[in-house]
Amino acid sequence: MNITRENVDALNAVVKVDIAKEDYSDKVEKILTDYRKTANIPGFRKGHVPMGMVKKQYGKAVLVDEVNKLLQDALNKYLTEEKLDVLGQPLPKPQDDIDWDSEGFTFEFELGLAPEFDVELKSKKAITHYNIIADDKMIDEQVERIQKQYGKLVSQDTVEADSEITGTYNNEEKEIDNTVTLTLDKFKGKATAKQFVGAKVGDVITLNTKGLYEDDHELMHALKVSHDEAHGLDIEVNFTITEINKRELADLDQELFDKLFGKDTVKSVTELKAKIKEDAEKQFVQQSDQKLLNDVTEYLVENTKFDLPVEFLQKWLQTAGEQPLDNDQAKEEYEKSEKSLRYQLIEGKLITDNDIQVTIDDIKGHAREMIKAQMAQFGQLDPSDKELDDIAARVLSNQDEARRISEQLISQKLLELYKEKANIKVKELSYEDFVKEVYGDK
């Protein structure tokens, strides 16, 4: 067997594989001999079928199968030994009908080669890393939410601005008949809330669905209609009040603190607020880090310039999926996935250049911490090492889960690299201001 490569250019190559008869003949002969021992052919005892008949019936199929296996093994070995960084998979060049009766065969494969490039992490313009804090307003609102959640419902005769109202939305034509509990601040307009104030159990309030809530998703859930029905719905509905309550705030006492955090973990309102702040800001770190990761990724893709073997990749995409694609479909698919491919190559370069590795111990350790956190949510605060190891082993026996954890750890290590080497500026702001600045929303 002989394998040669011709580089078309820096991004494309053709590999030629020459297979001689001696490369496959012994293997084919052995398989046919085994077939002869077990073949059931009418008129012959098992094991006594003439070899000529066996070759006539099975020879070509065995030959084709063995040559293909040999070809695939040889190609994979060649790519590994030559340390060729290929994109996609080798594409066999079309051949006219192969003469399987010849003494040897030649096959050619097109390769798409990964480009060579450098990655510059230091951008001219600094990338913002947000330090999101829980301000006093947010903490006070959370304290009030807790008090409402654990408070008592007190029945009322009439609706007030802060009442909880249970009732049924109804429209016969649209077959709407849904019972909900709501508060007046959920409505979009103040005029709607005013219609309710002073109403009593049994009163029927007629409402127009257009502009009733901030968005169609809220309307969809309130009326229990489909997403398509809720979109732009402009009808009148009746709301029949069946119950009016007021939420009496729970006392901020030790009983409530123990219910929330366990016995004596929090002992005062000051400690409660500190705990809320700590827990909130832990969650904010994840959002802040994800935003930084997204922004650095965007910067790297936009500013790391290299060419790709576009024609090869589009050709490869035609046969890479479950369904074959035509030229236009493959071009469209390539355009959709190009940015992702570029980042994969950039990420791979960063991992190699900075010797970023994830060991099996890293994966096990992460799995243990993940399991420990989940168990804590269900009140199991002190699991044994054996419990954690046993559960982690079961989790990691799932290859998809092990791969997912490995990818998470790689992302974490890349994030640490970005924080260390990229041009980062830290900006401290409240969560409300973060949402406004990043998403342009309230």
N, C-alpha and C positions, 0 to 999 in steps of 0.2 A: 504494500500500500504506500502511496506517495501523496503528500498534501503540500500544495504550494499556494502562496497568496500574492495577488497583484493589487497594489494600492491604486485605486482610480484617482483619488485625491485625499485630502486630510480627513475626510469624513465618510468615505465610501471605499470598499474593497471587495474583491471577488476571490473566494477560496475555491480551489479546484482539488477534488479528491479522486485519485486514480485507484481503483480496486482491481487487483489481479486475481486470477482463478485460484491461486494457492492461498489467498486470504480467506476464502470461504468454502473451498471444495471439501475439506475434511469434515467440517461441521455439517454441511448439507448431507454428506454421505452417511454420517452417524445418525442423523435424524431419520433419514429414509430407511436405514437398517432397522431402527427401532420401530418405524411404521410397519415394516414388513412382518415383524414379530407379532403385531397385534391387529393387522388389517383383516377385515371381514369382507372377502370378495367371493361372490357365488362361484362354485365350481372348484374352489381351492381350500385345503385345510389351513387353519390359522397357523402362521409361521412358515408356510410353504408356498406363498405367493411368489411368482418370479419377480426378481428385482426390476426387470425391464418394465413389467406392468405397473409396479409401484412407482417407478420414476415417471412413467407416462401419466399416471393419474395424479400424483402429488408433487412431482419434481419441481415444476415451475413455481408453484405456490410457496414451497419451502425455500427455494432459491431467492425469490423476491423478498420474503420475510427476513431471511438471514442477511441479505445484502443491506436491507434497510436498517436492521439492528446494528450491523457493523459500521455503516455509514454514520448513524447518529452517535454511536459511542466514540468513533474516531474524531468526529467534528467537535463534540463536547470536550474531549481530551485536548485537542489542538488549541481550542480557545482558552482553556485553562492554562496549559503550559506556556502559551505565547503571551498570557496575561493581557488578552485583548478585551478592552472595555466596550462591549457592543450594546447598542440600543435595540430594543425589540428582540426579535429572533432572526437567525439566518433565514433568508428566503431562497428556496431552490429556484434556479433559473429554468424556465420552461425548456423541455426537450421533446423532440419528435419521438415517435414510438421507439422504445428501447428494445434492442435485439437481445433478449435474454438467453439466446443460444450462443452468444459471443464468449470469448475467453476472458474478457475483462470489461470494466465499465468506468466511465468518467462522469462525475457529477460536479456541477458548479453552484455555488451559493453566493448571493449578494449579502454583504454585511454593512450595517450602519454603525459607524464608529463614534464613540463619545468624544466631544471636542476637548481640547486642552485650554484651560483658562485659569486666571487667578481671581480670588475673591478679596475685595477691599471692604472690610467691615466699617472703617471710619468714614462716615458720610460727612460732607462739608456742612450740611445743615443738621443740627442736633435733632435726634428723635426723642419725643417726650415719653417719659415713664411716669405715669400718674401714681402719686401717693394719696390714696383716697381715705379720708377720715370720716368717722361718724361724728357729726357736729351735735351740739346741744339740742337743736330742733328735732333732728332725727331720733335721738335717744328719747326725748320727751314723748314724741309720737309713738315710739315703740312701747314705752311704759304704759301709755294710755291704751294702746291696742291690747296689751296683756291684761290690763284691768278690765277692759270690756269683755275679752275672751273668757275670763274666769269670774266675771261678775254675774249677778242674778237678774233675771228678767222679771220686771214688775208690770202687771197689766195696767193699761190706761183706757180711759173712756174716749178720749179724742186724740187725733194725731198731732204731735208737736214736731218741731224741726229735727229733733234727734231721735225720733221714734223708730222702732223696727216694725215694719208693717207686713203682715202676711195676707195674701189675697190671690185671686185667680184672674189671669188674663183670658179674655174670651172674644172670639169672632167666629160666628157660625159659618159664614161664607168660606173662610179659609180654614175652618175646622181647628181653630186655635182654642185650646182649653188647658192652661198650664198654671199650676199653683207655685208661687215663689214667695220668698221673704226678702224684702229690700229695705234700703234706707234712702232718704230723699236726696242725699248727695250723689247718688248714682245717676240721677237724671242729668241730662245735658243743660237744660234751661231752667232758670229760676222760676219761670212762670208755671212750669209743670209741678214743681215742688209746692208752690203756693196753692195749687188745686187740692192738695192733700191736707194741708194744715187746717185743723178744726174738724176734719171728717170723722165719722164714727163707724163702728162695726156695722156691716150691712149696706153702707153707702156704696154707690156705683159711680166711678169716675171714668169719663170718656177721654181717651188720649189718642193722639195721632202718632203713628209709628215713625214718621219722617222726622229725624233729628231728636228722637226720644232719648237715645243714648249716645255716648261719644263715638262709638263705632258699631258696625253691623254685627260683630261677633257677640257683643253684649246683648244686642237685640235678639240674635239667634238663640242664645241660651234662655233669655227671659220668656220668649214666646214658644220655645221648643220647636223651631222650624229649621229647615235646611239652610246651609250657607247661601245657596243660590236664591232661595226665597227671601232671606233676610236682606240681601243686597238691594238697596234702593226701594225697599217696601214702603208704600205710602197708603196706609189704610187706617181706619179707626178701630180701636179695641176698647173693650170695657174692662175695667179693673174693679172687681168686687172685693171689698175689705172684709176679711174674716177674723182678723186678730190684730190688736195693737199693743205693743209692749215697749217698755223703756229699759235700756240696759243700765242697771245700777253697778257702778264701778266697784271692783273688788278692792278690799283693803290691802295696802302694801305692808303686810305683816309677815312674821316668820313662817306661818302656815303656808302662805303663797310662795315664799322664797324656797321652802323645802320641796314644795310640789313641782316647782320649775327646775331646780338644780340639784336636788338631793339634800339630805339633812345637813344643816349648818354650813353649806358651801358658801351661801350668801346670807349676811346677817343684818343688812341695812339697805336703805334706799340708795345710799352712795355706792355701796358695793354692787347693788343691782345694776345701776347705771354703768359702772365700770365693766361689769360682766357683759352687758349688752354691747358696749363699745368694743370690747375685745373680740367678741364673737363676730360682730358685724365686720370689723376691719380684717379679720382672717379671711372672710369671704371676699372682701374687696380686693385682697391681694391676688386672688385667682383671676378676677376680671381685669385688673391692671396688668398682670403678667401676660394674659391672653392678648390684650390690646397691644402690648409691646411686641409680642411675638408676631402678630399680624403686621404691624407697621415695619418691623425689621425685614420680614419676609417680602413685603411689597417693595421696600427699598432695594433689597438684593436682586430681586427679579428685574426691576426696572433699570438697575445700574450695572449689573454684571453682564457684559456683552460677549456673546459667542454665537457662532453659526451652528445650525443643526442640519443633519442630512434629511431635509424636508421631504424630498421626493421618495426616498426610501421609506421613511416613516409612514407616509400616506399610503404607499403600496402595502406596507406591512399591516396597517390598520384594516385594509380590505378583507384580510383573512384571519385577523387576530381574535375577533369576537365570536359569539355563538352564531350570529347571522352574518353572512358575507355582505360587504358594502360595495357600492359602485364608486367611481372616481369622485363624484360630487359629495357623496355621503362621507367618504374617507377624508376629504379635504375639510369638510365641516367639523368632523370629529377631531381632526388634528388641531384645528384652530381653537376648539373648546378646551383641549387638554394641553396645549403648548405651554402655558404659564406654569401649570402643575409639573410638567416634565422638566422645565428649566429649573424650578426650585428643587426638585429631587436631585438633579445633577449638582446644584450649588450646595445643597445640604450634604451630599455625599463627599464633595470636595472638602467642606469644613470639617466633617467627621474624620476624614483621613488626615488632613493637615494638622489637626489639633489632637489627634490620637484619642478621640472620644470613643469609649468602650462601655458596654453594659455586660456585666458578668452574670452568671447564674445566681451568685450570691446576692447581687443587686436586685434581681428579679424576685427571688425568694423573700428578701427583706421588704420589698415594696408590697408584695402580696400579703405578708404578715401584718403590716401596718394598715393596709386597706381592710383586712378582715377584722382586725382589732377595733377599728373605728366603727365598722358596721355592727359588731357585737355590742359596743358601748351604747349605740342607739337603742338597743333592746334591753338595756340594763345589765348586761354582762361586762362588768368593768375590769375584771381581773382574770382573764382566761389563762390557762397554763400554756407553757411553751409547747407541750405535746399537742394540745388542742389546736394551737395556731399552725404548727408544722403539718399536722394531719390535714387540716382544711386547705392550707396552702398547696399541699401536694395534689389534692383533688382538683383544685382550681387550675394549677399549672399542667395537669395532665391533658387539659384542653389546649391544643396547640394554638388555636385562634386567640384564646385568652392570654396565653403566655406571650404571643406576638404583640398583642395590644399593650400589655404592660411594658414590654421592651421598647415599643415605640413611644410610650409616655415618658419613659426614663430618658430616652435619647432627646426628646423635646425639652425636658427639664435641663439636661446638660447643655444643650444648645442655647437655651435661655440664659443660663449662667455665663456662657461664653459671650453672648451679646451684651449682657450687663457689664462684663469685665472689659470688653475690647471695642464695642461700638461707641459712637459719639452720642451719649445719652444725657439728657437733662431731666432732672426730677421736678415735677410740679405737684404741689400739695393743694388739694381742694376737696370740698364736700362731695358726697355721692350725688346729690342733686345737681351740683355744678358740673360734675363729671359727665352725667347723662346729657346735660344741655350742650356741653362742649363737643362731646364725641358723637352723639346721636341727633343733636338738634331737637331734643324733645324735653318735655318737662319731667 
